[in-house]
């Protein structure tokens, strides 16, 4: 029995109209039949626990070593849901980047904020800005029975859309919408009625309007649950992102997974003063801060991102064009920075430049590397006529981002055809006028990416880098996930002829200090969580 589900983050126009009575009744009938076919509502009365193993391809979402080559890394994940208490937990253990292991557990409990446990650094944080009920539901929809129940919870919006095809097979299609305006469609096989896939449209940085598909695999009967898939895969724009095979499917709740492990310290619920605790929201235009003569930083253009501005007589240059971050392990994905779109952060950065440097257009945008959170905000700068300075490996990402269809959240480039002005840097590029000088240096392949640029300002003796070294207060330094690349950066710096008075970072707190550099220099070579994980 086959059912596929399509979710649209952007509500389809047809969903806004009142459904006809026939399509409404047919849609309700099909969802109820599908739910009955895989065990019904009572199947999860005791809760459910899932554990799976597989891989994630970081290159698919432009977070790998390169934009094109597969970047597959092992993955383990667990989910447990208590239908009675409302408690839930989701844990994922995989790579955030090629060099960085990330093992996170999200703990949901009614009447308190969402708790995040970071196993690599043995640290826990309250995510006070999260709508916990909405967040929990995005993980609950991973369970096909709960997905169908969610459709019935929004039955007023259900309508039947007729037959549509997935992978060459036709399915009856039922659509419904969520309170935030996002739309969901369920494809139901006329013979078997079991869920096969979930799709939705996503405004994805560097990719534009993108189809995300979850596809279920190999349905089997499971005691006390009913029928359940033995795994699933996620594709992003038709390219494999994630593949999981379940190693454990059981009715009931994993109580240990619902707990913060003993080695963690449960933090006090913050009052909002801890910037790690609250889920970020899109800020107003930030105020720039001067670092040295003619050099500025834009603190938190997106929470945790601090782009550099270099001022010249007739123009400015900016380093990186950040974008948002979609939590693709959720169904549907939520943008980690609430309220942002793929281009809104880049547009806000451009607005800051136009406000604070009137008459000095952004002539150059230096992109340190191809990752979507650093290069995904280029479209407003293309519309403004900027030239992009990038490593050769980054240029295809710029071209793909500019030509992408962006209609879910239109931006300054939507509906326009613009040629990208770009200059590849394989070695070093100098930009100067009588008042200032900037050198862009390609540091080559490193544990993070194959092509990476840094910016050296010789007159100010200031070095700026992204993702190579992350400063933090000493009580929280170093982030163990970032040790491999920070060790590489220290070795590169020691071998270079540069003697900076300041080292600044796109991420982290303040300047890199000599003490932090020494901590990494003297750290044992085997202190590498990425190698330990794989």
Buried (B, 14 or more C-beta within 10 A) or exposed (E): BBBBBBBBBBBBEEBEEEBEEEBBBBBBBBBBBBBBBBBBBEBBEBBBBBBBBBBBBBBBBBBBBBBEEBBBBEBBBBBBBBBEEBBBBBBBBBBBBBBBBBBBBBBBBEEEBBBBBBBBBEBBBBBBBBBBEEBBBBBBBBBBBBBBBBBBEEEEBBBBBEEBEBEEEEBBBBBBBBEEEBBBBBBBBEEBBBBBBBBBBBBBBBBBBBBBBBBBBEBEEBEBBBBBBBBBBBBBBEEBBBBBBBBEBBBEBBEEBBBBEEEBEEBEEBEEEEEBBBBBEBBEEBEBEEBBEBBBBBBEBBBBBBBBBBBBEEBBBBBBBBBBBBBBBBBBBBBBBBEBBBBBBBBBBBEBBBEBBEEBBBBBBBBBBBBBBBBBBBBBBBBBEBBBBBBEBBBBBBBBBBEBEBBBBEBBBBEEEBEBBBBBBEEEBEBEEEEBBBBBBBBEBBBBBBBBBBBBBBBBBBBBBBBBBBBBEEEEBBBBBBBBBBBBBBEBBEEBEBEBEBBBBBBBBEBBEEEBBEBBEEBEEEBBBBEEBE
